[in-house]
Amino acid sequence: MSLAPYGRLLRRPAVLRLVLVALVARVPNASLGVVVTLHVVGPLGKGYAQAGLVEASATKPTAPGAAADRDRIESPELDRDLS
């Protein structure tokens, strides 16, 4: 798989900046599971099973929105650059 299409895409104005902001913005969301697990197991003194239940209840409400957002962006320019 060639990475050249990604290079062309990242050279477009503001795309690199947008990608970097998106990566930084996702760090808190990605670390939420670890933080919740450590909090439930550590200070609350519960087990990993309880931590899993807490994390599952926190994740479930966000799942339907993820499927809806997947097809929202349509751009012939981006399709051309990635092909």
C-alpha positions in Angstrom: 0.0 0.0 0.0 1.4 3.3 -1.1 1.4 6.3 1.3 1.8 8.8 -1.5 -2.0 9.7 -1.6 -1.8 10.6 2.1 1.2 12.8 1.4 -0.7 14.7 -1.3 -3.7 15.1 1.0 -1.6 16.4 3.9 0.0 19.0 1.6 -3.4 20.6 1.0 -3.9 23.9 2.8 -5.1 23.4 6.4 -5.4 19.6 6.2 -2.3 18.9 8.3 -3.4 21.4 10.9 -6.9 19.8 11.0 -5.4 16.3 11.4 -3.2 17.5 14.2 -6.0 19.2 16.0 -8.2 16.1 15.6 -5.5 13.9 17.1 -5.0 16.1 20.1 -8.8 16.5 20.6 -9.2 12.7 20.7 -6.6 12.1 23.4 -9.0 12.8 26.3 -11.7 10.6 24.7 -9.2 7.7 24.1 -7.8 7.9 27.7 -11.3 7.9 29.3 -11.5 4.1 29.6 -8.1 3.9 31.3 -8.9 6.7 33.7 -12.3 5.3 34.6 -10.9 1.8 35.2 -8.1 3.1 37.4 -10.6 5.2 39.4 -13.1 2.4 39.9 -10.4 -0.1 40.9 -8.2 2.2 42.9 -10.0 4.8 45.1 -13.5 3.1 44.9 -12.0 -0.3 45.7 -14.2 -2.2 43.2 -13.1 -4.9 40.8 -12.3 -4.9 37.1 -15.7 -6.3 36.3 -17.4 -3.3 37.9 -15.0 -1.0 36.1 -16.0 -2.7 32.8 -19.6 -2.2 33.5 -19.1 1.5 34.3 -17.1 1.9 31.1 -19.7 0.1 29.0 -22.4 2.3 30.4 -20.3 5.4 29.5 -19.6 4.1 26.0 -23.0 2.8 24.9 -24.7 6.2 24.5 -21.9 7.4 22.0 -22.1 4.3 19.7 -25.2 5.2 17.7 -23.8 8.6 16.8 -20.5 7.1 15.5 -22.4 5.1 12.8 -24.4 8.2 11.7 -21.3 10.4 11.4 -19.3 8.0 9.2 -21.0 8.9 5.9 -21.5 12.6 6.6 -18.5 13.9 4.7 -18.7 13.8 0.9 -15.9 15.5 -1.1 -15.0 14.6 -4.7 -11.7 16.5 -4.1 -10.7 14.2 -1.2 -11.8 11.1 -3.1 -9.6 12.2 -6.0 -6.6 12.9 -3.8 -6.9 9.5 -2.0 -7.2 7.5 -5.2 
